[in-house]
Amino acid sequence: MSDFRKDLEELINKHSLENGSNTPDFILAEYLLDCLTAWDKAITARKKWHVCDESDSPQKKK
């Protein structure tokens, strides 16, 4: 992931995306990686919830 982080920092810097918030590119890159991690966690939880929800469904018990 460190290669991706470095590439992301460089991309942010290349397009001057840090200028709007006056936040260093490495902080923005870390934030975006944290967002991806949180998204993955949410998707995993949603998948688990749907499996539990379907197994508890009255239609499934028939």
C-alpha positions in Angstrom: 0.0 0.0 0.0 2.9 2.3 0.5 3.5 2.5 -3.3 -0.1 3.4 -3.8 0.1 6.1 -1.0 3.2 7.6 -2.6 1.5 7.6 -6.1 -1.6 9.2 -4.6 0.5 11.9 -2.9 2.2 12.6 -6.2 -1.1 12.7 -8.1 -2.6 15.1 -5.5 0.5 17.3 -5.8 0.6 17.1 -9.6 -2.9 18.4 -9.9 -2.5 20.9 -7.0 -5.5 19.4 -5.2 -4.1 20.3 -1.9 -4.4 24.0 -2.6 -8.2 24.2 -2.0 -7.9 23.1 1.6 -4.3 24.2 2.2 -3.6 20.7 3.4 -0.3 18.9 2.6 -0.6 16.2 0.0 0.6 13.4 2.3 -2.2 14.2 4.8 -4.8 14.2 2.0 -3.5 10.9 0.7 -3.7 9.4 4.2 -7.2 10.7 4.6 -8.3 9.1 1.3 -6.7 5.8 2.2 -8.6 5.9 5.5 -11.8 6.5 3.6 -11.1 3.5 1.4 -10.5 1.4 4.5 -13.7 2.6 6.1 -15.6 1.9 2.9 -14.3 -1.6 2.8 -15.3 -2.1 6.4 -18.8 -0.8 5.7 -19.2 -3.1 2.7 -18.1 -6.1 4.6 -20.5 -5.3 7.5 -23.4 -4.8 4.9 -22.7 -8.1 3.3 -22.7 -9.9 6.7 -25.9 -8.1 7.7 -27.7 -9.1 4.4 -26.7 -12.7 5.0 -28.1 -12.6 8.6 -31.2 -10.7 7.4 -32.0 -13.2 4.7 -31.5 -16.2 7.0 -34.0 -14.7 9.5 -36.5 -13.9 6.9 -39.9 -15.7 7.3 -39.8 -16.5 3.6 -36.5 -18.3 4.0 -37.9 -20.4 6.8 -40.8 -21.9 4.8 
